[in-house]
């Protein structure tokens, strides 16, 4: 197998250890980092596998951009529980050039990571575009995504309207559009807020 070096940034110790060991067992050279500063100060690698949510401070996207400044050809792969990066940062409209986005619950074997990392190196060298996010979530507008987030937090339509500085009717219309995008039934007998909250938690990787 082609050998290459990987910087793995993950703030959860158990995940960092298990994934790093699996990559090393596959013959890769792995440098582990538990926070943004460690990752940015690390020696140059061929590619980086980066968690999106690192607690308070810089996000994985911030770190990726810094790494790309140091090495324009570094491959970038995000490994996260967030189905959409805007769930973490509403201003995360795009990922760095030639990067890939993997959702943790969709990864079942080390080979999936290795293939993504290999592809990221090729894409960075070819100056490719960032991988598109799943259309199911990418098609949500920032307003719709924020409304979904507030529903997931259990806020009423009135409270959502207050926070967004709009009318309750506007919130109801937004919820109707979100429900339509997810093909939820329009019925007085069904409370789609419960279904939307479940979708939100699925996007966070908290439920199947």
N, CA, C and O of each residue as an XYZ file, in Angstrom:
832
protein
N       0.838     -1.196      0.000
C       0.000      0.000      0.000
C       0.874      1.247      0.000
O       1.926      1.286      0.639
N       0.428      2.253     -0.718
C       1.148      3.528     -0.754
C       1.233      4.126      0.644
O       0.221      4.229      1.338
N       2.426      4.517      1.058
C       2.627      5.079      2.395
C       2.537      6.602      2.338
O       3.049      7.230      1.411
N       1.887      7.182      3.332
C       1.838      8.631      3.447
C       1.627      8.996      4.904
O       1.265      8.151      5.723
N       1.860     10.271      5.222
C       1.751     10.729      6.609
C       0.446     11.470      6.840
O      -0.050     12.187      5.971
N      -0.100     11.275      8.044
C      -1.412     11.844      8.395
C      -1.321     12.602      9.712
O      -0.758     12.098     10.684
N      -1.864     13.789      9.747
C      -2.073     14.515     10.997
C      -3.514     14.272     11.412
O      -4.437     14.587     10.660
N      -3.717     13.716     12.598
C      -5.072     13.419     13.070
C      -5.401     14.317     14.247
O      -4.787     14.214     15.309
N      -6.375     15.200     14.055
C      -6.805     16.140     15.100
C      -8.166     15.718     15.633
O      -9.159     15.729     14.906
N      -8.203     15.350     16.899
C      -9.439     14.898     17.554
C      -9.324     15.194     19.038
O      -8.351     14.796     19.678
N     -10.318     15.895     19.597
C     -10.219     16.277     21.008
C     -10.674     15.173     21.966
O     -10.364     15.229     23.156
N     -11.404     14.171     21.465
C     -11.810     13.059     22.315
C     -10.687     12.027     22.374
O     -10.287     11.475     21.349
N     -10.184     11.772     23.578
C      -9.014     10.926     23.734
C      -9.203      9.497     23.239
O      -8.316      8.946     22.588
N     -10.348      8.894     23.540
C     -10.596      7.510     23.137
C     -10.674      7.390     21.614
O     -10.088      6.483     21.024
N     -11.398      8.308     20.993
C     -11.507      8.288     19.537
C     -10.152      8.531     18.894
O      -9.782      7.856     17.934
N      -9.406      9.509     19.432
C      -8.083      9.829     18.885
C      -7.165      8.615     18.939
O      -6.472      8.313     17.968
N      -7.159      7.919     20.073
C      -6.278      6.774     20.241
C      -6.672      5.607     19.332
O      -5.815      5.000     18.689
N      -7.964      5.296     19.282
C      -8.414      4.135     18.514
C      -8.242      4.333     17.016
O      -7.804      3.421     16.315
N      -8.586      5.522     16.519
C      -8.454      5.779     15.085
C      -6.982      5.854     14.687
O      -6.589      5.314     13.653
N      -6.174      6.519     15.500
C      -4.744      6.628     15.197
C      -4.095      5.243     15.165
O      -3.280      4.957     14.287
N      -4.455      4.388     16.119
C      -3.893      3.030     16.153
C      -4.312      2.244     14.915
O      -3.517      1.486     14.359
N      -5.553      2.423     14.486
C      -6.045      1.704     13.307
C      -5.304      2.154     12.051
O      -4.973      1.334     11.195
N      -5.048      3.441     11.941
C      -4.321      3.958     10.779
C      -2.871      3.493     10.789
O      -2.316      3.158      9.742
N      -2.261      3.472     11.965
C      -0.870      2.993     12.062
C      -0.788      1.508     11.720
O       0.157      1.059     11.071
N      -1.790      0.754     12.167
C      -1.805     -0.679     11.872
C      -1.908     -0.938     10.373
O      -1.480     -1.980      9.878
N      -2.484      0.030      9.660
C      -2.619     -0.080      8.210
C      -1.353      0.388      7.496
O      -1.291      0.370      6.267
N      -0.335      0.809      8.267
C       0.941      1.175      7.680
C       1.161      2.660      7.466
O       2.140      3.048      6.828
N       0.271      3.506      7.985
C       0.425      4.943      7.795
C       1.233      5.558      8.940
O       1.254      5.038     10.056
N       1.883      6.655      8.640
C       2.600      7.426      9.657
C       1.636      8.464     10.217
O       1.162      9.328      9.479
N       1.340      8.392     11.509
C       0.288      9.231     12.096
C       0.855     10.130     13.189
O       1.556      9.667     14.088
N       0.544     11.416     13.100
C       0.827     12.381     14.158
C      -0.501     12.780     14.766
O      -1.381     13.272     14.060
N      -0.662     12.573     16.077
C      -1.927     12.894     16.741
C      -1.858     14.260     17.412
O      -0.813     14.667     17.922
N      -2.996     14.964     17.402
C      -3.105     16.257     18.083
C      -4.460     16.312     18.777
O      -5.464     15.835     18.246
N      -4.475     16.898     19.967
C      -5.712     16.961     20.742
C      -6.379     18.328     20.697
O      -7.511     18.480     21.156
N      -5.688     19.323     20.148
C      -6.279     20.658     20.079
C      -5.713     21.415     18.875
O      -4.795     20.947     18.201
N      -6.280     22.584     18.625
C      -5.931     23.362     17.434
C      -4.460     23.757     17.411
O      -3.803     23.628     16.378
N      -3.935     24.235     18.535
C      -2.548     24.705     18.552
C      -1.564     23.574     18.282
O      -0.574     23.766     17.577
N      -1.834     22.390     18.843
C      -0.964     21.239     18.595
C      -0.954     20.883     17.112
O       0.091     20.568     16.544
N      -2.132     20.937     16.494
C      -2.246     20.580     15.083
C      -1.510     21.586     14.201
O      -0.789     21.204     13.280
N      -1.696     22.863     14.488
C      -1.071     23.905     13.666
C       0.443     23.891     13.813
O       1.161     24.208     12.865
N       0.941     23.524     15.007
C       2.383     23.497     15.255
C       3.037     22.200     14.796
O       4.263     22.087     14.813
N       2.234     21.220     14.386
C       2.782     19.916     14.006
C       3.619     20.018     12.732
O       3.473     20.953     11.944
N       4.496     19.036     12.553
C       5.305     18.980     11.341
C       4.388     18.804     10.131
O       3.268     18.310     10.254
N       4.874     19.210      8.977
C       4.089     19.113      7.747
C       3.801     17.651      7.426
O       4.697     16.809      7.489
N       2.554     17.352      7.081
C       2.132     16.011      6.715
C       1.547     16.029      5.312
O       1.275     17.089      4.748
N       1.356     14.821      4.755
C       0.739     14.724      3.428
C      -0.742     15.082      3.460
O      -1.282     15.643      2.506
N      -1.390     14.746      4.579
C      -2.824     15.025      4.698
C      -3.203     15.157      6.166
O      -2.412     14.848      7.057
N      -4.424     15.619      6.402
C      -4.905     15.786      7.775
C      -6.335     15.265      7.889
O      -7.172     15.506      7.019
N      -6.593     14.554      8.965
C      -7.929     14.059      9.312
C      -8.363     14.875     10.519
O      -7.746     14.799     11.582
N      -9.428     15.657     10.355
C      -9.737     16.714     11.325
C     -11.162     16.611     11.852
O     -12.118     16.521     11.081
N     -11.290     16.626     13.170
C     -12.607     16.718     13.804
C     -13.113     18.147     13.639
O     -12.330     19.096     13.675
N     -14.407     18.296     13.460
C     -14.965     19.633     13.221
C     -15.107     20.422     14.528
O     -14.729     21.591     14.601
N     -15.657     19.764     15.559
C     -15.947     20.447     16.822
C     -14.829     20.163     17.817
O     -14.627     19.019     18.223
N     -14.100     21.213     18.209
C     -12.948     21.061     19.103
C     -13.167     21.755     20.439
O     -12.204     22.079     21.134
N     -14.427     21.988     20.805
C     -14.711     22.712     22.038
C     -14.594     24.208     21.819
O     -14.756     24.689     20.698
N     -14.314     24.944     22.880
C     -14.185     26.390     22.764
C     -12.946     26.747     21.950
O     -11.920     26.071     22.029
N     -13.054     27.811     21.173
C     -11.912     28.235     20.372
C     -12.084     27.890     18.911
O     -13.212     27.750     18.438
N     -10.978     27.749     18.179
C     -11.036     27.494     16.741
C     -11.763     26.185     16.422
O     -11.704     25.231     17.198
N     -12.438     26.146     15.295
C     -13.081     24.924     14.823
C     -12.103     24.156     13.935
O     -11.014     24.635     13.618
N     -12.517     22.967     13.549
C     -11.691     22.197     12.638
C     -11.487     22.905     11.308
O     -10.434     22.774     10.685
N     -12.496     23.658     10.871
C     -12.374     24.408      9.617
C     -11.298     25.483      9.749
O     -10.520     25.703      8.821
N     -11.254     26.151     10.903
C     -10.214     27.163     11.134
C      -8.823     26.529     11.057
O      -7.909     27.081     10.444
N      -8.682     25.369     11.684
C      -7.394     24.679     11.670
C      -7.023     24.267     10.247
O      -5.873     24.416      9.832
N      -7.991     23.753      9.513
C      -7.733     23.310      8.138
C      -7.208     24.458      7.279
O      -6.294     24.276      6.476
N      -7.790     25.630      7.455
C      -7.342     26.783      6.664
C      -5.905     27.174      7.039
O      -5.118     27.559      6.174
N      -5.573     27.073      8.321
C      -4.201     27.372      8.753
C      -3.221     26.356      8.173
O      -2.129     26.714      7.733
N      -3.624     25.083      8.178
C      -2.756     24.045      7.636
C      -2.541     24.243      6.136
O      -1.449     24.004      5.620
N      -3.580     24.678      5.451
C      -3.473     24.906      4.015
C      -2.563     26.096      3.732
O      -1.887     26.128      2.703
N      -2.540     27.084      4.648
C      -1.616     28.213      4.493
C      -0.170     27.731      4.591
O       0.697     28.194      3.850
N       0.085     26.790      5.520
C       1.432     26.251      5.694
C       1.826     25.366      4.515
O       2.970     25.387      4.060
N       0.868     24.598      4.036
C       1.137     23.642      2.965
C      -0.050     23.630      1.998
O      -1.041     22.949      2.261
N       0.029     24.362      0.893
C      -1.080     24.451     -0.063
C      -1.499     23.111     -0.652
O      -2.600     22.995     -1.189
N      -0.636     22.089     -0.560
C      -0.934     20.795     -1.168
C      -1.382     19.740     -0.155
O      -1.542     18.574     -0.515
N      -1.586     20.130      1.100
C      -1.992     19.147      2.094
C      -3.431     18.693      1.827
O      -4.310     19.512      1.557
N      -3.657     17.386      1.906
C      -5.008     16.854      1.757
C      -5.808     17.075      3.041
O      -5.265     16.959      4.140
N      -7.086     17.389      2.907
C      -7.908     17.691      4.076
C      -9.166     16.827      4.084
O      -9.925     16.802      3.116
N      -9.372     16.116      5.199
C     -10.584     15.309      5.371
C     -11.167     15.634      6.740
O     -10.475     15.533      7.753
N     -12.437     16.025      6.772
C     -13.128     16.273      8.036
C     -13.853     14.994      8.455
O     -14.529     14.361      7.645
N     -13.707     14.624      9.725
C     -14.389     13.467     10.285
C     -15.190     13.962     11.482
O     -14.610     14.335     12.502
N     -16.501     13.969     11.370
C     -17.326     14.643     12.369
C     -18.679     13.975     12.534
O     -19.112     13.208     11.675
N     -19.342     14.270     13.644
C     -20.704     13.771     13.855
C     -21.741     14.709     13.251
O     -22.915     14.351     13.153
N     -21.320     15.917     12.840
C     -22.237     16.907     12.279
C     -22.521     16.619     10.807
O     -21.597     16.554      9.996
N     -23.797     16.448     10.460
C     -24.164     16.195      9.064
C     -23.931     17.431      8.194
O     -23.758     17.310      6.982
N     -23.925     18.596      8.795
C     -23.743     19.850      8.072
C     -22.882     20.763      8.937
O     -23.226     20.987     10.098
N     -21.767     21.304      8.417
C     -20.888     22.141      9.247
C     -21.566     23.390      9.780
O     -21.114     23.959     10.774
N     -22.649     23.830      9.136
C     -23.353     25.023      9.605
C     -24.068     24.787     10.928
O     -24.485     25.741     11.585
N     -24.216     23.515     11.329
C     -24.777     23.220     12.647
C     -23.816     23.647     13.747
O     -24.233     23.948     14.865
N     -22.534     23.671     13.423
C     -21.526     24.132     14.379
C     -21.268     25.616     14.231
O     -21.146     26.339     15.219
N     -21.188     26.061     12.997
C     -20.886     27.464     12.705
C     -21.785     27.907     11.557
O     -21.602     27.473     10.420
N     -22.749     28.762     11.848
C     -23.716     29.168     10.826
C     -23.061     29.917      9.671
O     -23.670     30.079      8.613
N     -21.817     30.378      9.867
C     -21.109     31.087      8.800
C     -20.216     30.152      7.976
O     -19.499     30.594      7.079
N     -20.271     28.838      8.297
C     -19.453     27.873      7.556
C     -20.124     27.541      6.229
O     -20.659     26.446      6.054
N     -20.095     28.481      5.305
C     -20.801     28.329      4.039
C     -20.079     27.395      3.080
O     -20.698     26.813      2.190
N     -18.779     27.252      3.259
C     -18.030     26.381      2.367
C     -16.830     25.804      3.093
O     -16.318     26.393      4.045
N     -16.392     24.645      2.630
C     -15.213     24.011      3.187
C     -13.989     24.454      2.393
O     -14.127     24.961      1.280
N     -12.798     24.270      2.948
C     -11.596     24.619      2.196
C     -11.532     23.857      0.870
O     -12.074     22.759      0.746
N     -10.875     24.444     -0.094
C     -10.720     23.818     -1.407
C     -10.190     22.389     -1.288
O      -9.332     22.095     -0.456
N     -10.718     21.513     -2.135
C     -10.238     20.133     -2.254
C     -10.284     19.367     -0.936
O      -9.400     18.556     -0.659
N     -11.297     19.615     -0.132
C     -11.447     18.875      1.120
C     -12.633     17.921      1.019
O     -13.521     18.088      0.184
N     -12.623     16.916      1.894
C     -13.713     15.944      1.951
C     -14.374     15.999      3.320
O     -13.768     16.443      4.296
N     -15.611     15.550      3.384
C     -16.405     15.637      4.609
C     -17.009     14.270      4.897
O     -17.844     13.786      4.134
N     -16.591     13.645      5.999
C     -17.094     12.335      6.376
C     -17.867     12.432      7.687
O     -17.445     13.119      8.616
N     -18.997     11.740      7.754
C     -19.811     11.694      8.970
C     -19.471     10.404      9.719
O     -19.496      9.319      9.138
N     -19.159     10.526     10.993
C     -18.640      9.402     11.773
C     -19.555      8.180     11.738
O     -19.078      7.050     11.637
N     -20.845      8.400     11.820
C     -21.745      7.247     11.892
C     -21.835      6.495     10.566
O     -22.419      5.413     10.508
N     -21.264      7.054      9.506
C     -21.280      6.393      8.206
C     -19.961      5.677      7.906
O     -19.781      5.114      6.826
N     -19.040      5.706      8.877
C     -17.747      5.047      8.701
C     -17.755      3.722      9.462
O     -17.997      3.691     10.669
N     -17.489      2.632      8.745
C     -17.563      1.309      9.348
C     -16.225      0.574      9.357
O     -16.070     -0.416     10.072
N     -15.259      1.048      8.570
C     -13.965      0.385      8.532
C     -12.864      1.384      8.211
O     -13.108      2.426      7.603
N     -11.644      1.048      8.631
C     -10.494      1.936      8.452
C     -10.247      2.245      6.981
O      -9.808      3.343      6.641
N     -10.528      1.279      6.108
C     -10.259      1.459      4.690
C     -11.014      2.649      4.113
O     -10.527      3.294      3.185
N     -12.193      2.950      4.645
C     -12.947      4.113      4.174
C     -12.172      5.398      4.441
O     -12.151      6.306      3.610
N     -11.541      5.465      5.601
C     -10.733      6.646      5.937
C      -9.506      6.730      5.034
O      -9.164      7.803      4.538
N      -8.857      5.609      4.829
C      -7.641      5.591      4.021
C      -7.933      6.031      2.591
O      -7.182      6.819      2.017
N      -9.013      5.530      2.020
C      -9.372      5.909      0.652
C      -9.675      7.403      0.564
O      -9.288      8.065     -0.398
N     -10.376      7.933      1.584
C     -10.695      9.364      1.598
C      -9.425     10.199      1.729
O      -9.301     11.241      1.086
N      -8.491      9.756      2.550
C      -7.241     10.483      2.740
C      -6.402     10.469      1.460
O      -5.830     11.490      1.076
N      -6.330      9.309      0.802
C      -5.611      9.218     -0.466
C      -6.206     10.178     -1.498
O      -5.489     10.906     -2.184
N      -7.534     10.156     -1.585
C      -8.217     11.032     -2.547
C      -7.973     12.493     -2.228
O      -7.855     13.318     -3.133
N      -7.897     12.822     -0.934
C      -7.697     14.225     -0.545
C      -6.329     14.724     -1.009
O      -6.191     15.884     -1.397
N      -5.331     13.864     -0.970
C      -3.993     14.249     -1.427
C      -4.003     14.511     -2.928
O      -3.431     15.493     -3.400
N      -4.659     13.622     -3.675
C      -4.754     13.804     -5.129
C      -5.530     15.073     -5.468
O      -5.129     15.839     -6.345
N      -6.647     15.290     -4.764
C      -7.482     16.460     -5.056
C      -6.759     17.765     -4.740
O      -6.877     18.741     -5.481
N      -6.014     17.779     -3.645
C      -5.280     18.993     -3.283
C      -4.210     19.303     -4.322
O      -3.998     20.459     -4.687
N      -3.538     18.253     -4.793
C      -2.500     18.447     -5.802
C      -3.095     18.949     -7.113
O      -2.473     19.724     -7.840
N      -4.317     18.489     -7.398
C      -4.976     18.896     -8.639
C      -5.803     20.168     -8.459
O      -6.443     20.638     -9.400
N      -5.784     20.724     -7.236
C      -6.528     21.941     -6.910
C      -8.016     21.772     -7.190
O      -8.665     22.647     -7.765
N      -8.541     20.615     -6.766
C      -9.964     20.351     -6.958
C     -10.831     21.148     -6.001
O     -10.333     21.828     -5.103
N     -12.132     21.053     -6.207
C     -13.095     21.747     -5.359
C     -13.411     20.897     -4.130
O     -13.124     19.700     -4.099
N     -14.005     21.531     -3.122
C     -14.422     20.800     -1.936
C     -15.562     19.861     -2.293
O     -16.384     20.152     -3.162
N     -15.590     18.734     -1.607
C     -16.663     17.763     -1.817
C     -17.988     18.361     -1.363
O     -18.056     19.007     -0.318
N     -19.043     18.145     -2.151
C     -20.352     18.671     -1.792
C     -20.938     17.888     -0.629
O     -20.714     16.685     -0.496
N     -21.695     18.588      0.211
C     -22.370     17.939      1.324
C     -23.615     17.234      0.813
O     -24.094     17.547     -0.277
N     -24.156     16.277      1.588
C     -25.383     15.598      1.164
C     -26.478     16.607      0.849
O     -26.728     17.522      1.634
N     -27.135     16.443     -0.301
C     -28.131     17.416     -0.754
C     -29.264     17.598      0.247
O     -29.858     18.673      0.330
N     -29.564     16.545      1.008
C     -30.645     16.604      1.982
C     -30.457     17.758      2.954
O     -31.433     18.364      3.398
N     -29.209     18.065      3.285
C     -28.927     19.113      4.253
C     -28.396     20.378      3.586
O     -28.681     21.486      4.039
N     -27.631     20.218      2.518
C     -27.055     21.374      1.845
C     -28.140     22.274      1.260
O     -27.916     23.472      1.085
N     -29.310     21.716      0.957
C     -30.393     22.500      0.356
C     -31.127     23.373      1.365
O     -31.979     24.176      0.985
N     -30.806     23.224      2.640
C     -31.426     24.077      3.652
C     -30.744     25.438      3.650
O     -29.516     25.526      3.656
N     -31.547     26.494      3.641
C     -30.987     27.844      3.708
C     -30.509     28.119      5.135
O     -30.901     27.404      6.057
N     -29.672     29.139      5.334
C     -29.234     29.476      6.697
C     -30.397     29.741      7.649
O     -30.347     29.348      8.814
N     -31.452     30.411      7.157
C     -32.621     30.684      8.002
C     -33.322     29.381      8.380
O     -33.726     29.200      9.529
N     -33.465     28.480      7.419
C     -34.122     27.203      7.693
C     -33.300     26.366      8.663
O     -33.850     25.722      9.557
N     -31.986     26.376      8.486
C     -31.130     25.609      9.377
C     -31.164     26.170     10.792
O     -31.194     25.411     11.761
N     -31.161     27.490     10.918
C     -31.244     28.113     12.246
C     -32.582     27.813     12.901
O     -32.634     27.550     14.102
N     -33.658     27.848     12.135
C     -34.978     27.514     12.669
C     -35.013     26.071     13.143
O     -35.566     25.773     14.202
N     -34.424     25.177     12.364
C     -34.366     23.766     12.750
C     -33.568     23.595     14.034
O     -33.933     22.797     14.897
N     -32.490     24.337     14.158
C     -31.673     24.268     15.376
C     -32.463     24.722     16.596
O     -32.368     24.110     17.660
N     -33.241     25.789     16.452
C     -34.026     26.306     17.570
C     -35.172     25.366     17.925
O     -35.524     25.231     19.097
N     -35.756     24.714     16.917
C     -36.779     23.691     17.191
C     -36.157     22.551     17.995
O     -36.750     22.052     18.951
N     -34.945     22.146     17.587
C     -34.253     21.078     18.289
C     -33.959     21.420     19.736
O     -33.843     20.531     20.579
N     -33.840     22.692     20.022
C     -33.595     23.135     21.403
C     -34.894     23.266     22.197
O     -34.875     23.611     23.378
N     -36.036     22.985     21.532
C     -37.317     22.978     22.218
C     -38.017     24.322     22.302
O     -38.963     24.472     23.075
N     -37.571     25.314     21.516
C     -38.190     26.640     21.579
C     -39.529     26.654     20.844
O     -39.706     25.962     19.841
N     -40.456     27.441     21.348
C     -41.759     27.595     20.713
C     -41.639     28.481     19.478
O     -40.633     29.164     19.287
N     -42.673     28.462     18.645
C     -42.673     29.333     17.470
C     -42.574     30.794     17.869
O     -41.895     31.582     17.210
N     -43.253     31.152     18.952
C     -43.226     32.537     19.412
C     -41.819     32.955     19.839
O     -41.383     34.067     19.543
N     -41.111     32.062     20.533
C     -39.756     32.376     20.991
C     -38.788     32.427     19.805
O     -37.885     33.263     19.766
N     -38.987     31.525     18.842
C     -38.147     31.544     17.643
C     -38.350     32.853     16.891
O     -37.392     33.464     16.417
N     -39.614     33.280     16.786
C     -39.921     34.546     16.111
C     -39.251     35.716     16.822
O     -38.723     36.622     16.176
N     -39.272     35.695     18.129
C     -38.649     36.761     18.920
C     -37.142     36.808     18.673
O     -36.572     37.884     18.491
N     -36.505     35.652     18.666
C     -35.049     35.602     18.496
C     -34.631     35.975     17.085
O     -33.565     36.556     16.880
N     -35.471     35.641     16.112
C     -35.143     35.965     14.728
C     -35.677     37.335     14.318
O     -35.404     37.815     13.217
N     -36.446     37.963     15.223
C     -37.023     39.280     14.958
C     -37.935     39.248     13.726
O     -37.857     40.103     12.843
N     -38.800     38.230     13.703
C     -39.790     38.100     12.631
C     -41.133     37.759     13.263
O     -41.234     37.607     14.480
N     -42.163     37.641     12.430
C     -43.488     37.294     12.937
C     -43.608     35.791     13.153
O     -42.858     35.006     12.572
N     -44.560     35.400     13.994
C     -44.823     33.976     14.210
C     -45.249     33.328     12.895
O     -44.894     32.185     12.609
N     -46.015     34.076     12.100
C     -46.462     33.562     10.802
C     -45.257     33.231      9.911
O     -45.265     32.225      9.202
N     -44.243     34.063      9.950
C     -43.042     33.822      9.168
C     -42.344     32.541      9.619
O     -41.856     31.767      8.796
N     -42.302     32.327     10.924
C     -41.697     31.106     11.460
C     -42.493     29.883     11.004
O     -41.916     28.870     10.609
N     -43.820     29.986     11.064
C     -44.678     28.877     10.631
C     -44.443     28.547      9.155
O     -44.434     27.378      8.767
N     -44.257     29.573      8.348
C     -44.002     29.353      6.921
C     -42.649     28.674      6.701
O     -42.511     27.800      5.846
N     -41.656     29.090      7.487
C     -40.335     28.476      7.381
C     -40.395     27.005      7.771
O     -39.799     26.155      7.109
N     -41.119     26.708      8.853
C     -41.259     25.324      9.301
C     -41.970     24.488      8.240
O     -41.618     23.330      8.014
N     -42.970     25.078      7.592
C     -43.684     24.370      6.530
C     -42.746     24.038      5.367
O     -42.819     22.950      4.796
N     -41.863     24.981      5.020
C     -40.916     24.750      3.927
C     -39.897     23.665      4.293
O     -39.548     22.824      3.464
N     -39.424     23.697      5.548
C     -38.480     22.673      5.993
C     -39.151     21.300      5.950
O     -38.560     20.322      5.494
N     -40.396     21.242      6.433
C     -41.147     19.982      6.446
C     -41.305     19.441      5.030
O     -41.206     18.236      4.798
N     -41.549     20.338      4.095
C     -41.709     19.932      2.697
C     -40.401     19.379      2.141
O     -40.410     18.398      1.398
N     -39.278     19.999      2.495
C     -37.986     19.530      1.999
C     -37.666     18.130      2.499
O     -36.991     17.357      1.819
N     -38.157     17.805      3.699
C     -37.919     16.477      4.249
C     -39.095     15.535      4.002
O     -39.155     14.438      4.557
N     -40.040     15.989      3.149
C     -41.202     15.174      2.760
C     -42.028     14.730      3.955
O     -42.530     13.607      3.986
N     -42.168     15.611      4.939
C     -43.004     15.316      6.096
C     -44.459     15.645      5.751
O     -44.712     16.622      5.047
N     -45.407     14.860      6.226
C     -46.814     15.074      5.864
C     -47.379     16.366      6.426
O     -47.087     16.744      7.561
N     -48.186     17.036      5.625
C     -48.879     18.246      6.087
C     -50.238     17.834      6.615
O     -51.168     17.609      5.841
N     -50.353     17.737      7.924
C     -51.596     17.259      8.531
C     -51.757     17.846      9.922
O     -50.786     18.003     10.662
N     -53.002     18.171     10.268
C     -53.286     18.683     11.611
C     -53.118     17.595     12.667
O     -53.020     17.889     13.858
N     -53.086     16.336     12.225
C     -52.992     15.221     13.157
C     -51.544     14.870     13.496
O     -51.279     14.072     14.395
N     -50.612     15.482     12.761
C     -49.196     15.170     12.969
C     -48.441     16.413     13.436
O     -48.552     17.479     12.832
N     -47.678     16.267     14.509
C     -46.855     17.369     15.007
C     -45.465     17.247     14.380
O     -44.614     16.503     14.867
N     -45.255     17.983     13.303
C     -43.990     17.863     12.599
C     -42.814     18.445     13.369
O     -41.663     18.168     13.029
N     -43.073     19.240     14.393
C     -41.967     19.771     15.203
C     -41.183     18.628     15.850
O     -39.960     18.698     15.971
N     -41.904     17.562     16.271
C     -41.228     16.407     16.866
C     -40.355     15.728     15.819
O     -39.213     15.361     16.098
N     -40.892     15.562     14.616
C     -40.117     14.945     13.533
C     -38.909     15.799     13.154
O     -37.826     15.277     12.888
N     -39.108     17.116     13.131
C     -38.004     18.014     12.779
C     -36.920     18.009     13.856
O     -35.730     18.085     13.548
N     -37.338     17.918     15.113
C     -36.357     17.843     16.202
C     -35.527     16.571     16.069
O     -34.317     16.579     16.296
N     -36.188     15.481     15.700
C     -35.459     14.213     15.520
C     -34.478     14.322     14.352
O     -33.360     13.813     14.430
N     -34.892     14.979     13.277
C     -33.996     15.184     12.133
C     -32.781     16.002     12.562
O     -31.651     15.708     12.172
N     -33.029     17.030     13.368
C     -31.932     17.879     13.856
C     -30.929     17.053     14.658
O     -29.721     17.181     14.460
N     -31.423     16.208     15.562
C     -30.514     15.403     16.380
C     -29.812     14.341     15.546
O     -28.692     13.940     15.864
N     -30.461     13.883     14.480
C     -29.785     12.956     13.568
C     -28.641     13.682     12.847
O     -27.584     13.099     12.603
N     -28.862     14.947     12.513
C     -27.821     15.724     11.851
C     -26.625     15.965     12.774
O     -25.499     16.162     12.316
N     -26.892     15.945     14.078
C     -25.802     16.079     15.058
C     -25.135     14.758     15.348
O     -24.119     14.707     16.041
N     -25.712     13.661     14.809
C     -25.159     12.333     15.065
C     -25.555     11.769     16.401
O     -24.915     10.843     16.897
N     -26.624     12.320     17.008
C     -27.035     11.870     18.355
C     -28.059     10.762     18.323
O     -28.230     10.052     19.314
N     -28.768     10.590     17.171
C     -29.721      9.494     17.006
C     -29.534      8.920     15.609
O     -28.958      9.573     14.739
N     -30.012      7.714     15.394
C     -29.921      7.076     14.082
C     -31.085      7.523     13.199
O     -31.189      7.095     12.050
